Amino acid sequence: MTKRLQIMAPNSDAHEIRHLYPSRATTRGLEITYLALPAIVFSLGFLEWWVSIAVVLLLGVGCTLLFIERHEQSGNAWPTYVGVCAAAAVLLLAGFPTGPFAWDWVKHWALVNALGTEPWPVVLELNGTAQHLRFYLGAYLVPSFSHKLLPSIDLHFALGAWFFGGFALVFRTVCALGATKWQSVAAAMLLLVLGGADAFAEHIARAMQRLPAAPWLGIHYEAWGANAFQLPIEFSSFFTALVWVPHQSIATFLVGGLILFNDRKGGFGAAALGYGLLSLWSPYGMIGLLPLMLLLAWEKRRELLEWRTSIQVLAGAVVALCMVDYLSTELPSGGACFSCLPSRLYLIPDLFIFLAIELAAFALILRQRIVQDIACLISLGTLLVLPLLHGHTPDLVMRASMGPLFVLGVRSIQTIFQRPPTGRTTLLFVLALGLCTPTAVSEAIYIRTGGLAHAAFDSRDPLGKKWIRTAATRTTYDVHEFFEICGWEFLPQYFSREQPHLLRGSKK
Protein backbone atom coordinates (compact mmCIF):
# COMPACT_ATOMS: atom_id res chain seq x y z
CA MET A 1 0.00 0.00 0.00
CA THR A 2 1.41 3.36 -0.94
CA LYS A 3 1.99 6.10 1.58
CA ARG A 4 -0.76 8.18 0.04
CA LEU A 5 -3.35 5.52 0.90
CA GLN A 6 -2.38 5.30 4.55
CA ILE A 7 -4.55 6.81 7.25
CA MET A 8 -1.59 7.68 9.46
CA ALA A 9 -0.23 11.18 8.91
CA PRO A 10 0.46 11.27 5.17
CA ASN A 11 2.82 14.00 3.95
CA SER A 12 4.36 14.33 7.44
CA ASP A 13 7.99 15.26 7.67
CA ALA A 14 10.61 13.51 9.80
CA HIS A 15 10.47 16.13 12.56
CA GLU A 16 6.73 15.68 13.01
CA ILE A 17 7.07 11.89 13.19
CA ARG A 18 9.74 12.14 15.90
CA HIS A 19 7.83 14.74 17.87
CA LEU A 20 4.23 13.66 17.55
CA TYR A 21 4.01 9.91 17.80
CA PRO A 22 6.18 9.15 20.84
CA SER A 23 4.15 11.64 22.91
CA ARG A 24 0.88 10.12 21.61
CA ALA A 25 2.05 6.65 22.52
CA THR A 26 2.71 7.58 26.14
CA THR A 27 -0.91 8.70 26.65
CA ARG A 28 -2.61 5.86 24.79
CA GLY A 29 -2.96 3.80 27.95
CA LEU A 30 -4.49 6.73 29.86
CA GLU A 31 -6.99 7.39 27.10
CA ILE A 32 -8.13 3.78 26.96
CA THR A 33 -8.34 3.61 30.75
CA TYR A 34 -10.51 6.74 30.77
CA LEU A 35 -12.81 5.15 28.18
CA ALA A 36 -12.79 1.73 29.87
CA LEU A 37 -13.49 2.65 33.50
CA PRO A 38 -17.20 3.38 32.82
CA ALA A 39 -17.52 0.03 31.04
CA ILE A 40 -16.08 -1.76 34.06
CA VAL A 41 -18.42 0.14 36.40
CA PHE A 42 -21.39 -0.54 34.09
CA SER A 43 -20.56 -4.25 33.97
CA LEU A 44 -20.26 -4.56 37.75
CA GLY A 45 -23.29 -2.42 38.53
CA PHE A 46 -25.77 -3.29 35.79
CA LEU A 47 -25.06 -6.49 33.88
CA GLU A 48 -25.76 -10.13 34.67
CA TRP A 49 -22.83 -11.52 36.63
CA TRP A 50 -21.71 -13.99 33.97
CA VAL A 51 -21.51 -11.18 31.43
CA SER A 52 -19.94 -8.80 33.94
CA ILE A 53 -17.08 -11.13 34.82
CA ALA A 54 -16.25 -11.78 31.15
CA VAL A 55 -16.26 -8.06 30.28
CA VAL A 56 -14.16 -7.04 33.29
CA LEU A 57 -11.56 -9.74 32.66
CA LEU A 58 -11.24 -8.87 28.97
CA LEU A 59 -10.98 -5.15 29.68
CA GLY A 60 -8.50 -5.71 32.48
CA VAL A 61 -6.19 -7.71 30.23
CA GLY A 62 -6.67 -5.38 27.25
CA CYS A 63 -5.82 -2.25 29.27
CA THR A 64 -2.89 -3.90 31.04
CA LEU A 65 -1.32 -4.84 27.71
CA LEU A 66 -1.23 -1.14 26.78
CA PHE A 67 0.72 -0.20 29.89
CA ILE A 68 3.33 -2.93 29.54
CA GLU A 69 4.23 -1.90 25.99
CA ARG A 70 7.55 -0.12 25.66
CA HIS A 71 7.31 3.37 24.24
CA GLU A 72 9.89 5.96 23.49
CA GLN A 73 9.35 8.86 25.88
CA SER A 74 8.89 12.43 24.72
CA GLY A 75 10.75 15.15 26.59
CA ASN A 76 8.18 17.81 25.69
CA ALA A 77 5.82 18.34 28.63
CA TRP A 78 4.17 21.46 27.24
CA PRO A 79 1.27 19.63 25.54
CA THR A 80 0.25 18.30 28.95
CA TYR A 81 0.55 21.67 30.71
CA VAL A 82 -1.33 23.52 27.99
CA GLY A 83 -3.94 20.76 27.77
CA VAL A 84 -4.68 21.05 31.49
CA CYS A 85 -5.04 24.84 31.25
CA ALA A 86 -7.30 24.58 28.20
CA ALA A 87 -9.42 21.94 29.97
CA ALA A 88 -9.87 24.26 32.96
CA ALA A 89 -10.91 27.09 30.64
CA VAL A 90 -13.52 24.94 28.89
CA LEU A 91 -14.87 23.70 32.22
CA LEU A 92 -15.34 27.29 33.41
CA LEU A 93 -16.93 28.34 30.11
CA ALA A 94 -19.28 25.34 30.29
CA GLY A 95 -20.64 26.71 33.57
CA PHE A 96 -18.68 25.21 36.45
CA PRO A 97 -19.00 25.55 39.30
CA THR A 98 -22.31 27.43 39.64
CA GLY A 99 -23.74 27.76 36.12
CA PRO A 100 -25.48 28.75 33.99
CA PHE A 101 -25.11 25.71 31.75
CA ALA A 102 -26.46 24.96 28.28
CA TRP A 103 -29.92 23.38 27.88
CA ASP A 104 -28.46 19.86 27.57
CA TRP A 105 -27.15 20.08 31.12
CA VAL A 106 -30.67 19.68 32.49
CA LYS A 107 -30.34 16.13 31.20
CA HIS A 108 -26.76 15.68 32.39
CA TRP A 109 -27.58 16.71 35.94
CA ALA A 110 -30.82 14.73 36.04
CA LEU A 111 -29.20 11.50 34.90
CA VAL A 112 -26.12 11.77 37.08
CA ASN A 113 -28.33 12.61 40.09
CA ALA A 114 -30.47 9.54 39.42
CA LEU A 115 -27.42 7.31 39.02
CA GLY A 116 -25.84 8.74 42.14
CA THR A 117 -28.87 8.28 44.40
CA GLU A 118 -30.91 5.35 43.04
CA PRO A 119 -30.11 1.61 43.25
CA TRP A 120 -28.57 0.09 40.12
CA PRO A 121 -29.97 -0.83 37.61
CA VAL A 122 -32.07 2.35 37.84
CA VAL A 123 -35.85 1.92 37.72
CA LEU A 124 -38.08 4.97 38.26
CA GLU A 125 -41.82 5.54 38.43
CA LEU A 126 -42.57 7.85 35.50
CA ASN A 127 -45.99 8.62 34.06
CA GLY A 128 -47.49 6.03 36.37
CA THR A 129 -45.36 3.12 35.14
CA ALA A 130 -42.01 1.60 36.06
CA GLN A 131 -39.37 2.81 33.60
CA HIS A 132 -35.92 1.28 33.19
CA LEU A 133 -33.01 3.62 32.43
CA ARG A 134 -31.69 2.71 28.98
CA PHE A 135 -29.15 5.15 27.61
CA TYR A 136 -25.45 5.38 26.74
CA LEU A 137 -24.25 6.23 30.24
CA GLY A 138 -20.47 6.23 29.87
CA ALA A 139 -19.88 9.81 31.02
CA TYR A 140 -21.99 9.56 34.18
CA LEU A 141 -20.96 6.21 35.69
CA VAL A 142 -17.58 6.94 37.27
CA PRO A 143 -18.75 10.13 39.09
CA SER A 144 -21.91 8.33 40.25
CA PHE A 145 -19.97 5.31 41.46
CA SER A 146 -17.50 7.56 43.28
CA HIS A 147 -20.38 9.20 45.15
CA LYS A 148 -21.96 5.85 45.98
CA LEU A 149 -18.64 4.50 47.21
CA LEU A 150 -17.82 7.61 49.26
CA PRO A 151 -20.91 9.77 49.88
CA SER A 152 -18.62 12.54 51.12
CA ILE A 153 -17.56 13.06 47.48
CA ASP A 154 -19.90 15.68 46.06
CA LEU A 155 -21.64 14.22 43.03
CA HIS A 156 -21.55 17.45 41.04
CA PHE A 157 -17.89 18.05 41.81
CA ALA A 158 -17.16 14.47 40.73
CA LEU A 159 -18.86 15.01 37.35
CA GLY A 160 -16.90 18.23 36.82
CA ALA A 161 -13.63 16.53 37.73
CA TRP A 162 -14.40 13.63 35.40
CA PHE A 163 -15.14 15.93 32.47
CA PHE A 164 -12.05 17.98 33.31
CA GLY A 165 -9.93 14.84 32.93
CA GLY A 166 -11.55 14.09 29.58
CA PHE A 167 -11.07 17.64 28.32
CA ALA A 168 -7.40 17.49 29.34
CA LEU A 169 -6.86 14.26 27.39
CA VAL A 170 -8.52 15.70 24.29
CA PHE A 171 -6.43 18.87 24.41
CA ARG A 172 -3.31 16.79 25.15
CA THR A 173 -3.93 14.95 21.89
CA VAL A 174 -4.24 18.19 19.93
CA CYS A 175 -1.51 20.15 21.73
CA ALA A 176 0.97 17.37 20.93
CA LEU A 177 0.76 18.56 17.32
CA GLY A 178 2.90 21.54 18.32
CA ALA A 179 6.67 21.22 18.37
CA THR A 180 7.08 24.19 20.73
CA LYS A 181 5.31 25.71 23.72
CA TRP A 182 3.64 28.38 21.63
CA GLN A 183 2.54 25.91 18.97
CA SER A 184 0.88 23.84 21.72
CA VAL A 185 -0.93 26.98 22.89
CA ALA A 186 -1.93 27.78 19.32
CA ALA A 187 -3.22 24.22 18.80
CA ALA A 188 -5.51 24.50 21.84
CA MET A 189 -6.83 27.87 20.68
CA LEU A 190 -7.41 26.59 17.16
CA LEU A 191 -9.45 23.66 18.49
CA LEU A 192 -11.63 26.11 20.40
CA VAL A 193 -12.39 28.33 17.39
CA LEU A 194 -12.44 25.98 14.37
CA GLY A 195 -15.88 25.25 12.98
CA GLY A 196 -18.40 26.54 10.48
CA ALA A 197 -19.12 30.10 9.34
CA ASP A 198 -22.44 29.88 11.19
CA ALA A 199 -22.55 33.47 12.45
CA PHE A 200 -22.36 34.88 8.92
CA ALA A 201 -24.82 32.30 7.60
CA GLU A 202 -27.38 33.13 10.30
CA HIS A 203 -27.30 36.86 9.58
CA ILE A 204 -27.50 36.37 5.81
CA ALA A 205 -30.37 33.86 6.16
CA ARG A 206 -32.31 36.18 8.47
CA ALA A 207 -31.88 39.08 6.06
CA MET A 208 -33.14 36.95 3.15
CA GLN A 209 -36.15 35.81 5.23
CA ARG A 210 -36.84 39.42 6.36
CA LEU A 211 -36.50 38.46 10.01
CA PRO A 212 -35.41 41.02 12.63
CA ALA A 213 -31.65 41.57 12.81
CA ALA A 214 -29.87 39.74 15.62
CA PRO A 215 -26.94 40.99 17.72
CA TRP A 216 -23.59 39.52 16.70
CA LEU A 217 -22.54 38.31 20.15
CA GLY A 218 -24.33 36.08 22.65
CA ILE A 219 -26.26 34.16 19.98
CA HIS A 220 -26.25 30.37 19.56
CA TYR A 221 -25.75 30.21 15.80
CA GLU A 222 -25.34 26.53 15.05
CA ALA A 223 -28.98 25.75 14.33
CA TRP A 224 -28.95 28.11 11.35
CA GLY A 225 -29.06 25.26 8.81
CA ALA A 226 -32.08 23.60 10.42
CA ASN A 227 -33.89 26.95 10.41
CA ALA A 228 -32.88 27.99 6.90
CA PHE A 229 -33.58 24.69 5.13
CA GLN A 230 -36.29 23.33 7.47
CA LEU A 231 -34.28 20.13 7.85
CA PRO A 232 -32.94 18.49 11.04
CA ILE A 233 -29.29 19.07 10.11
CA GLU A 234 -26.58 20.70 12.18
CA PHE A 235 -22.80 20.49 12.58
CA SER A 236 -21.26 21.59 15.88
CA SER A 237 -17.95 23.35 16.38
CA PHE A 238 -15.51 21.58 18.67
CA PHE A 239 -16.13 24.11 21.44
CA THR A 240 -19.89 23.66 21.23
CA ALA A 241 -19.56 19.88 21.22
CA LEU A 242 -17.37 19.99 24.33
CA VAL A 243 -19.60 22.32 26.37
CA TRP A 244 -23.01 20.98 25.27
CA VAL A 245 -22.45 17.24 24.92
CA PRO A 246 -19.22 16.26 26.71
CA HIS A 247 -20.83 12.89 27.38
CA GLN A 248 -20.37 12.13 23.66
CA SER A 249 -17.73 14.51 22.32
CA ILE A 250 -14.87 13.63 24.70
CA ALA A 251 -14.90 9.94 23.87
CA THR A 252 -15.51 10.54 20.15
CA PHE A 253 -12.52 12.88 19.91
CA LEU A 254 -10.28 10.49 21.87
CA VAL A 255 -11.18 7.54 19.63
CA GLY A 256 -10.72 9.73 16.57
CA GLY A 257 -7.19 10.44 17.79
CA LEU A 258 -6.52 6.74 18.42
CA ILE A 259 -7.52 5.99 14.84
CA LEU A 260 -5.70 8.92 13.28
CA PHE A 261 -2.35 8.59 15.09
CA ASN A 262 -1.73 4.92 14.62
CA ASP A 263 1.64 4.45 12.94
CA ARG A 264 3.16 2.24 15.64
CA LYS A 265 2.93 -1.52 15.69
CA GLY A 266 0.21 -2.67 18.04
CA GLY A 267 -1.76 0.54 17.70
CA PHE A 268 -4.68 -1.13 15.97
CA GLY A 269 -5.56 -3.07 19.12
CA ALA A 270 -5.84 0.16 21.11
CA ALA A 271 -7.95 1.82 18.40
CA ALA A 272 -10.27 -1.19 18.11
CA LEU A 273 -10.66 -1.40 21.89
CA GLY A 274 -11.40 2.33 22.09
CA TYR A 275 -13.88 2.08 19.23
CA GLY A 276 -15.78 -0.72 20.99
CA LEU A 277 -15.80 1.24 24.25
CA LEU A 278 -17.27 4.22 22.40
CA SER A 279 -20.58 2.28 22.27
CA LEU A 280 -21.11 3.11 25.97
CA TRP A 281 -20.41 6.81 25.32
CA SER A 282 -21.80 7.61 21.88
CA PRO A 283 -23.27 5.17 19.36
CA TYR A 284 -23.57 8.15 17.02
CA GLY A 285 -19.84 8.73 17.38
CA MET A 286 -19.29 5.13 16.30
CA ILE A 287 -21.36 5.67 13.16
CA GLY A 288 -19.34 8.72 12.13
CA LEU A 289 -15.97 7.02 12.70
CA LEU A 290 -16.95 3.67 11.16
CA PRO A 291 -15.48 4.34 7.66
CA LEU A 292 -12.13 5.40 9.15
CA MET A 293 -12.14 2.41 11.49
CA LEU A 294 -12.75 0.05 8.58
CA LEU A 295 -9.88 1.58 6.63
CA LEU A 296 -7.56 1.24 9.61
CA ALA A 297 -8.63 -2.39 10.09
CA TRP A 298 -7.75 -3.12 6.46
CA GLU A 299 -4.37 -1.43 6.72
CA LYS A 300 -3.55 -3.20 10.01
CA ARG A 301 -5.14 -6.55 9.21
CA ARG A 302 -1.89 -8.44 9.80
CA GLU A 303 -1.88 -7.30 13.42
CA LEU A 304 -5.03 -9.36 13.99
CA LEU A 305 -2.76 -12.41 13.99
CA GLU A 306 -1.01 -11.14 17.12
CA TRP A 307 -2.50 -12.40 20.38
CA ARG A 308 -2.33 -9.02 22.12
CA THR A 309 -4.25 -7.31 19.35
CA SER A 310 -6.78 -10.15 19.20
CA ILE A 311 -7.56 -9.80 22.92
CA GLN A 312 -8.06 -6.04 22.62
CA VAL A 313 -10.25 -6.41 19.53
CA LEU A 314 -12.30 -9.09 21.32
CA ALA A 315 -12.70 -6.90 24.41
CA GLY A 316 -13.94 -3.97 22.33
CA ALA A 317 -16.31 -6.20 20.35
CA VAL A 318 -17.81 -7.78 23.49
CA VAL A 319 -18.50 -4.36 25.05
CA ALA A 320 -20.09 -3.15 21.81
CA LEU A 321 -22.29 -6.24 21.50
CA CYS A 322 -23.45 -5.87 25.10
CA MET A 323 -24.38 -2.26 24.42
CA VAL A 324 -26.22 -3.16 21.22
CA ASP A 325 -28.32 -5.65 23.17
CA TYR A 326 -28.88 -3.21 26.04
CA LEU A 327 -29.78 -0.18 23.90
CA SER A 328 -31.99 -2.11 21.46
CA THR A 329 -34.69 -2.68 24.09
CA GLU A 330 -37.73 -0.66 22.94
CA LEU A 331 -35.39 1.47 20.83
CA PRO A 332 -37.36 4.47 19.52
CA SER A 333 -37.46 4.80 15.75
CA GLY A 334 -36.84 7.91 13.71
CA GLY A 335 -33.32 8.75 14.83
CA ALA A 336 -31.98 8.02 11.36
CA CYS A 337 -33.21 6.84 7.99
CA PHE A 338 -30.54 4.94 6.09
CA SER A 339 -32.97 3.70 3.46
CA CYS A 340 -34.02 7.28 2.66
CA LEU A 341 -30.77 8.22 0.95
CA PRO A 342 -31.86 7.56 -2.69
CA SER A 343 -35.12 9.46 -2.27
CA ARG A 344 -33.37 12.48 -0.75
CA LEU A 345 -30.93 13.20 -3.56
CA TYR A 346 -33.08 16.19 -4.53
CA LEU A 347 -31.80 17.86 -1.34
CA ILE A 348 -28.23 17.99 -2.63
CA PRO A 349 -28.35 21.66 -3.82
CA ASP A 350 -29.45 22.85 -0.36
CA LEU A 351 -27.02 20.53 1.37
CA PHE A 352 -24.19 21.78 -0.83
CA ILE A 353 -24.80 25.30 0.51
CA PHE A 354 -24.96 23.95 4.06
CA LEU A 355 -21.72 21.98 3.68
CA ALA A 356 -19.91 24.83 1.92
CA ILE A 357 -20.61 27.11 4.89
CA GLU A 358 -19.80 24.47 7.53
CA LEU A 359 -16.57 23.28 5.88
CA ALA A 360 -15.28 26.52 4.35
CA ALA A 361 -12.67 27.14 7.06
CA PHE A 362 -11.29 23.60 6.80
CA ALA A 363 -11.19 23.78 3.01
CA LEU A 364 -9.29 27.10 3.03
CA ILE A 365 -6.66 25.69 5.38
CA LEU A 366 -6.31 22.21 3.87
CA ARG A 367 -6.80 23.13 0.19
CA GLN A 368 -5.77 20.14 -1.94
CA ARG A 369 -4.94 18.08 1.13
CA ILE A 370 -8.65 17.68 1.84
CA VAL A 371 -8.85 15.23 -1.09
CA GLN A 372 -5.25 13.99 -1.19
CA ASP A 373 -5.15 12.86 2.44
CA ILE A 374 -7.18 9.65 2.66
CA ALA A 375 -8.33 10.37 6.22
CA CYS A 376 -9.61 13.80 5.15
CA LEU A 377 -11.21 12.40 2.01
CA ILE A 378 -13.10 9.70 3.92
CA SER A 379 -14.17 12.22 6.56
CA LEU A 380 -15.36 14.59 3.84
CA GLY A 381 -17.34 11.79 2.20
CA THR A 382 -18.92 10.88 5.54
CA LEU A 383 -19.95 14.49 6.13
CA LEU A 384 -21.46 14.65 2.65
CA VAL A 385 -23.64 11.59 3.28
CA LEU A 386 -24.73 12.13 6.90
CA PRO A 387 -27.24 14.96 6.20
CA LEU A 388 -29.01 12.70 3.71
CA LEU A 389 -29.56 10.12 6.47
CA HIS A 390 -31.16 12.48 8.99
CA GLY A 391 -34.07 11.31 11.13
CA HIS A 392 -36.84 13.28 12.80
CA THR A 393 -34.32 15.01 15.08
CA PRO A 394 -30.87 16.47 14.30
CA ASP A 395 -29.11 14.08 16.70
CA LEU A 396 -27.62 11.79 14.04
CA VAL A 397 -26.14 14.61 11.95
CA MET A 398 -24.92 16.61 14.96
CA ARG A 399 -23.26 13.74 16.82
CA ALA A 400 -22.12 11.42 14.03
CA SER A 401 -20.36 14.37 12.39
CA MET A 402 -18.14 15.01 15.43
CA GLY A 403 -15.54 12.37 14.54
CA PRO A 404 -15.07 13.31 10.87
CA LEU A 405 -14.96 17.00 11.78
CA PHE A 406 -12.31 16.27 14.42
CA VAL A 407 -10.17 14.61 11.74
CA LEU A 408 -10.47 17.68 9.52
CA GLY A 409 -9.67 19.90 12.48
CA VAL A 410 -6.55 17.95 13.46
CA ARG A 411 -5.30 17.88 9.88
CA SER A 412 -5.99 21.63 9.62
CA ILE A 413 -3.87 22.33 12.71
CA GLN A 414 -1.10 20.11 11.35
CA THR A 415 -1.24 21.96 8.05
CA ILE A 416 -0.96 25.37 9.70
CA PHE A 417 2.16 24.21 11.57
CA GLN A 418 3.74 22.50 8.55
CA ARG A 419 3.25 24.88 5.65
CA PRO A 420 5.83 27.65 5.22
CA PRO A 421 4.25 31.04 6.01
CA THR A 422 3.91 32.72 2.62
CA GLY A 423 1.68 35.67 1.87
CA ARG A 424 -0.95 33.48 0.25
CA THR A 425 -1.09 30.80 2.94
CA THR A 426 -1.20 33.39 5.70
CA LEU A 427 -4.09 35.18 3.98
CA LEU A 428 -6.02 31.92 3.61
CA PHE A 429 -5.43 30.97 7.25
CA VAL A 430 -6.57 34.41 8.45
CA LEU A 431 -9.66 34.23 6.22
CA ALA A 432 -10.52 30.76 7.51
CA LEU A 433 -10.23 31.84 11.13
CA GLY A 434 -12.18 35.02 10.39
CA LEU A 435 -15.08 32.91 9.12
CA CYS A 436 -15.38 30.63 12.15
CA THR A 437 -14.10 32.63 15.15
CA PRO A 438 -17.24 34.84 15.55
CA THR A 439 -19.34 31.70 16.02
CA ALA A 440 -17.10 30.36 18.79
CA VAL A 441 -16.82 33.70 20.59
CA SER A 442 -20.58 34.24 20.43
CA GLU A 443 -21.16 30.71 21.73
CA ALA A 444 -18.93 31.33 24.75
CA ILE A 445 -20.84 34.53 25.57
CA TYR A 446 -24.15 32.75 24.99
CA ILE A 447 -23.25 30.03 27.52
CA ARG A 448 -21.92 32.41 30.15
CA THR A 449 -24.94 34.72 29.93
CA GLY A 450 -27.48 31.90 29.97
CA GLY A 451 -28.82 32.77 26.51
CA LEU A 452 -29.77 36.31 27.56
CA ALA A 453 -29.50 37.68 23.99
CA HIS A 454 -32.26 35.30 22.86
CA ALA A 455 -34.77 36.69 25.37
CA ALA A 456 -35.50 39.57 22.99
CA PHE A 457 -36.92 37.24 20.33
CA ASP A 458 -40.52 36.10 20.08
CA SER A 459 -41.14 32.38 20.65
CA ARG A 460 -42.21 32.11 17.00
CA ASP A 461 -38.77 33.29 15.89
CA PRO A 462 -36.16 30.54 15.36
CA LEU A 463 -33.88 32.37 17.80
CA GLY A 464 -36.63 32.49 20.42
CA LYS A 465 -37.36 28.77 20.72
CA LYS A 466 -37.64 27.40 24.25
CA TRP A 467 -34.57 25.16 24.11
CA ILE A 468 -32.31 27.92 22.81
CA ARG A 469 -33.34 30.55 25.37
CA THR A 470 -33.52 28.23 28.40
CA ALA A 471 -30.39 27.61 30.47
CA ALA A 472 -29.74 25.00 33.15
CA THR A 473 -29.33 27.20 36.21
CA ARG A 474 -28.59 24.59 38.90
CA THR A 475 -27.18 21.12 39.44
CA THR A 476 -30.07 19.55 41.36
CA TYR A 477 -32.48 18.64 38.55
CA ASP A 478 -34.13 15.24 38.87
CA VAL A 479 -35.53 13.09 36.08
CA HIS A 480 -39.11 14.35 36.55
CA GLU A 481 -37.93 17.96 36.22
CA PHE A 482 -35.88 17.02 33.16
CA PHE A 483 -38.94 15.82 31.27
CA GLU A 484 -41.16 18.61 32.59
CA ILE A 485 -38.69 21.17 31.23
CA CYS A 486 -37.56 19.46 28.03
CA GLY A 487 -40.67 17.48 27.15
CA TRP A 488 -42.10 14.07 27.98
CA GLU A 489 -41.83 13.09 24.33
CA PHE A 490 -38.15 12.38 25.02
CA LEU A 491 -38.98 9.70 27.60
CA PRO A 492 -38.55 6.72 25.18
CA GLN A 493 -35.08 7.97 24.27
CA TYR A 494 -33.84 7.42 27.83
CA PHE A 495 -36.16 4.89 29.45
CA SER A 496 -38.01 1.71 28.48
CA ARG A 497 -40.98 -0.01 30.11
CA GLU A 498 -39.40 -3.36 29.35
CA GLN A 499 -36.28 -4.23 31.29
CA PRO A 500 -33.27 -3.92 28.97
CA HIS A 501 -31.55 -7.12 27.97
CA LEU A 502 -28.57 -8.44 29.94
CA LEU A 503 -29.43 -6.40 33.04
CA ARG A 504 -29.51 -8.19 36.36
CA GLY A 505 -32.80 -9.89 36.95
CA SER A 506 -33.64 -9.87 33.25
CA LYS A 507 -35.38 -12.97 31.97
CA LYS A 508 -34.32 -12.26 28.41
QUIFENLIN-V735234 format. One line per field, one symbol per residue. ss: DSSP state (~ for helix, > for strand, _ for the rest). psi: psi as a letter, one per 40 degrees, with the letter a starting at -180 (. if undefined). Layout:
# QUIFENLIN-V735234
ss: ???
psi: ???
This chain:
# QUIFENLIN-V735234
ss: __~~~________~~~~~~~~~~~~~~~~~~~~~~~~~~~~~~~~~>_~~~~~~~~~~~~~~~~~~~__________~~~~~~~~~~~~~~~~~______>___~~~~~~~~~~~~~_____>>>>__>>>>>____~~~~~~~~~~~~_____~~~~~~~~~~~~~~~~~~~~~_____~~~~~~~~~~~~~____~~~~~~~~~~~_______________~~~~~~________~~~~~~~_~~~~~~~~~~~~~~~______~~~~~~~~~~~~~~__~~~~~~~~~~~~~~~~~_~~~~~_~~~~~~~~~~~~~~~~~~~~~________>_~~~_~~~~~~~~~~~~~~~~~~~~~~~~~__~~~~_~~~~~~~~~~~~~~~~>____~~~~~~~~~~~~~~~~~~~~~~~~____~~~~~~~~~~~~~~~~~~~~~~~~~~___~~~~~_____~~~_~~~~__>______~~~~~~~~_~~~~~~~>>______>_____
psi: hiddeidhfieiidddddddddddddedddddddddddddddddediiddddddddddddddddddeeihihihehedddddddddddddddddeieeaiiideeddddddddddediiiihhihhfeihhhhgiheddedddddddddgeehhdddddddddddddddddddddedheidddddddddddddhaifdddddddddddefiiiiidiehheeedddddefighhiiidddddddfdedddddddddddddgfdihedddddddddddddedgddddddeddddddddddfddeeehddddddddddddddddddddeehfhiiedigdeeddeedeedddddddddddedddddddbeddedhddddddddddddddeeiaeieddddddedddddddddddddddddhhgiddddddddddddddddddddddddddeffddedeiieeideeidddehiheieeiiddddddddheeededdiidihiieiheie.
